[in-house]
């Protein structure tokens, strides 16, 4: 397939791994997302249908990947090709329900949200597509496992009072760890986990995170909180990964598995085998493209046939959440709104930015 790919590019984004997996599977990928650093792209002042029409070769599919920063393409409902959205952080905000209505197919990273999105979009082309590991980055580097517990993730100021941060502080007080607070490049993530005996994970809102797949792929024992969202379908708990219930259970299990090396390494090996066999981005993109290549697949996005007013309401929800004030103004202008109406349109976004 020739796939036009839209996301906010940065090295640790899921989109970065997805793009490389699509190319590895033999697909042609044209990046049409935001410009970033040395990578050219398109801002949201250019409608997506115009971008696609200007490409030298017409794509077979447009794929949008969440989280996209301040990027949601105008004109997507006018595309003459199928569209798909991969919604990853569905556990962090219901604005994605409105975004989903712009896509012919919706892929959801957290299993428990699939039925909700099917109700929202009104058709059955909504699928569970968990996160994964990138085997060319997340693999056992055969390094000495100098860290008793390893962790790579977001610990910005906004996250310092979360259960994740509290647990990491307790871990660091008792066990030897990497530096939780620095930023790591993709290739460094694989090295850190390859130097860790245990990889700690704590979900944000009951989600199955990338860390579960990345840590197991690197041959570490992954110790994660008890969550739903299909975790027990992805891994055999107790045999391929280990879960904890609360802070005390976490600390006890870290100590136990550090003291029982053979048991820890057996679980780590089983988890690694499961991930490399079933849970890489190559596996995920193979499933995605198979679904979208199926003859039964149809362009069913509700926003293709919605009224202009309905499209405006849905797009406004997305733009406000993503702080896309310029796109909000452009949309209001194109609808012929007068200056007062435009001001009211952007007021929620402005207030949100001031508060946050």
N, C-alpha and C positions, 0 to 999 in steps of 0.2 A: 504494500500500500504506500501511497504518498500521503503523509500526515502533516498537516499544518498544526504546529504545537504552540500553545499560548500559556505562559506562566511567568512569574517573576523570577528570573534566573539568579541563583547564587549557589556556591559550590556544595552546600549541605542540604539543599532543597530536595525533596522527593522527586521533583521534576527533573533535576539534574541526572539522577539515576535512571529515571524512566526514559528520558531522551536517549541515553546511551544504550539502554536495553533494546529500545525500538530499532536503533541502528544495528545493533548486534544481531537482531533477528532478520536483518535484510531489508527493513523498510526504509524508504526515503523520508527524511524529516526536514521540514522547513520551519525554522523558528520565527514566529510572528508575535512574540510577547514583547515585554518592555525592554528598552535598551538598558544595559547595566555594565558599567566599567568599559572594557574594550569590546563588549559584545553589542553589535547594532541590533536595533529592534524598532518598534513603533509605539508612539504614545497613544493615549486614548482620544486624541482629537481626530484621528483618521478612522472612519467606520471600517469594521472588519470586512464587510462585503467588498469594499473598494480595494483593500489590501489583497484579498484573495484573488480578485479579478485581475490585478496587476501582476500576479506571479507568472513567470514564464511557462509554468506547467500547472494545470488545475489539480489541486489535491483531491484525494478521495475522502478525506475526513478532516474535521477540525477538532482538536482535543484541548480542553482547558483544564489546568491542574491547580488545585487549591493546596496551600494558601497562596494567594496571588498578589499580596501587598495591595497597592492601589491600582489594580488592573482588572477590569471587567469590560469586554469588548462591546462597543456600540455596533449595532447593525448585525449582530449574530443571528437574529431571527430571520434575516433576509438571505442567508447563505443558501446557495443552490446545492450544497453538499451536506451529508450527515454531520451532526455535531454530537460531541460527548463531553461530559464533565466528570472529573474525578474529584469527589468531595472527601477530603481527608479529615478535617477538624470539625466534623458534624456535631461533636459533643460540646462545642464551644460557642454556639450561637445559632439562632434559628433563621438568620438572614439567608443562610444557604438554601433554605426551602424555597425562597423566591428565586435565587440564582438557578436552582435546579430546573425551574420551569422553562428556561431558555434552551435546554438541551434535549436532543432526541433520545439519548441514552445517558443514564446517570449511574456512576459507579461510586459506591460508598465504602469507606475504609472500615467502618465499625458496624458489625452485623446487626446489632439491635436497632439500628436506625433505618434499615432497608424498608420495612413495612410503612413507616411514617412517610418516607419519601415517595413510595408508591402511591399513597393516598394524596399527597400534595400534587404530584405531577399528573395523576389520573391515568396512568398506563403502567404496563408491566415491565417496561424496559429499564428497570432499576436493579442493580446487581451488587452483591457483596464482593469487594476486591480489597483484601487486607493489605497492609503495608508489607515490606519485605526487606531483604538484604541484597546488597550489590556484591556478588562474589569476587569481583576484581578489586574491591576495596575492603570488604569485610571478610577477611579470611585469617586463618592462624598464621601469623608471621614467624612462628617458631622462635619466639623471644622468651627470655627468662620471665616468669610471672612474678614480678617484683611487687606488685600491688595486691594486697589482700582483697580490696574492694575497688572496683573501677566504676566511674560514671562520667558520661559526657552529655551535656544538655543545657537547657536554658535556666540560668540562675541570675537573671537580671534583677534590678532593684524591685521590680513589680512582683517577682517570684520569691523574694527572700523570706516571706512570712507563711509560705505554703507548707503543707505536710511534707512535701518532697524536701524542701530546704531544712526543715526541722530534723528530719531523719538523717540527712546528709551530715548535719552538724554532729549528731550523736555518733554516726559512723566514724567521722574523722577524729573524734576524741579518743576512740578506742582502737581503731584499725589503721593500717598503712594504706593510703589512697593516693591517687593522682590529684592534680590540682583541679578541683571541681569548677573553679570560677574563671578559668581562662577559656578562650574560644579555640576550637580545634578544626583544622582543615579535614576534608574527607579522608585522606590517606592517613592522617594522624589518629582518627577514630579507630581504624582497624588496628593500629599499633598499640593504642592504649588498652583496648579490649584483649589483645593478644598478650599483654603484660599483666592482665588481671586474672586472679583465680576465680573471683565472683564478680559479676556485673550486676549492680543494683538498679532496679527500676521501680518507679512510683508513678502511676498514671495521674493525669490531671483531673479527669472526670470519668473514671472507669473505662478508659480507652485502652486498646492494645497498641502499644507504641512501637515505633521503629526500633527502639533499643532492644526489645525482646528478640527480634530477628537478627540484629547486628551483633549482639553479644553472643548468641548461640553460634552464629556463623564463624566467629573468631575462636571458638573452642572454650569459652568460659562458661561456668555455671551461671545461669540467669536466675536471679531471685527477685520476683515481682510481687506486687500486691494482688490480692484476689480480685479479679474483675470478670465481667461477663463478656459480651461482644465476640463470642466464639473462641475464646482463648483455649478452652478444653477441646475444641475441634482441631485447633492448630497444633497443639502440643499435648502430650500425655503428662499431666501434672504429677510430679513425684518421680517420674522416670526420664523426662526430657528437660523439664524446667522445675523450679520449686517456687511455691507461693508462700506469702506470709500474711497474717491477719491484721497485725497492729505493730506498734513500735517495739514492744517487748518481744513479740514473736520474731520480728525481724532480727533483733540483736542476738537472740538465742540461736536462730538458724545460721546466721553468719558464723558465729563461734563454733557451732556444731560441724558445719561443712568444711571449715578451715581445719578442724581437728581430725576429720575423717576424709583423708585425701583420696583414697581409692573410690569411695562412694561418690565424692564430688566429681572426680574425673570421669567416672562411668556415666553419670547423668549429663555432664557437659558434652561427652562424645556423642551420646544419643541425641541430644538437642541439636548439635552441629549437623549430624547426619540428616535429621528431619528437615532442618532449614535448607541445606544444600540440595536436598532431594525434592522439596516441595515449595519453598518459600523465598525464592529469589525474584528480583524484578523481571528476569527473563520469563519465569513462570507466569507472573502477573500480566505482562504485556502480551504473552501468547494467548492467554484467556481473553483479554480485552479485544484483541484483534480478531480472534475467532468469533466472538459474539457479534462484533460489528460487521463481519464479512458474511454472516449468515443470511441466506435469501429471505428469511422471514423478518429481518430488521427493517423498520420503517421510520421515516422522519415524523415523529409524533410530538415534538416539543409544543406544549400549549401556547407559547408565545408566538409561534408561527401564525396562528389564526386568531389570536386575541385582539381585542380592540386597542386602538392607540392609548386610550385612557388606562386600560388594564396593564398594558406594557409599561406605561409611565410609572404606575404605582409600584409594580414589581421592581423595576430598575431603580427607582428612587430608594427603596429599602436597601438594595445592594450598594448603591453609591454612598448613601449616608454611612453605612457601616464601614466601608473602605476609605472613608474620608476623601472621596473623589469629587471635591467641590467644583473643579473645572468641568468635569464631565456632566455634573448635575446642572450647571449653568448652560452648557452647550445643549443639553436635552431640553431644558426649559425654553431656550431661544428657538430651537427648531420647532417646538410646539406652538410658537407664536405668543408665548406668555408676555405680558407687559412687565416692566421693571419691578412693580410691587409683587406680582405673582412669583417672579423669579426669586425675590428676596425671601418670601415665605417658603419656597421650595428648598432653599439651601439652609434655612434657619436650624433645622434639627442637626444637620451635619456640623454647622458652626458651633452650636452649643456642645455637641459631643466632643469636638476637638478641644474646646476650652476646658471641659470637665476632665478629660483624660490627659 
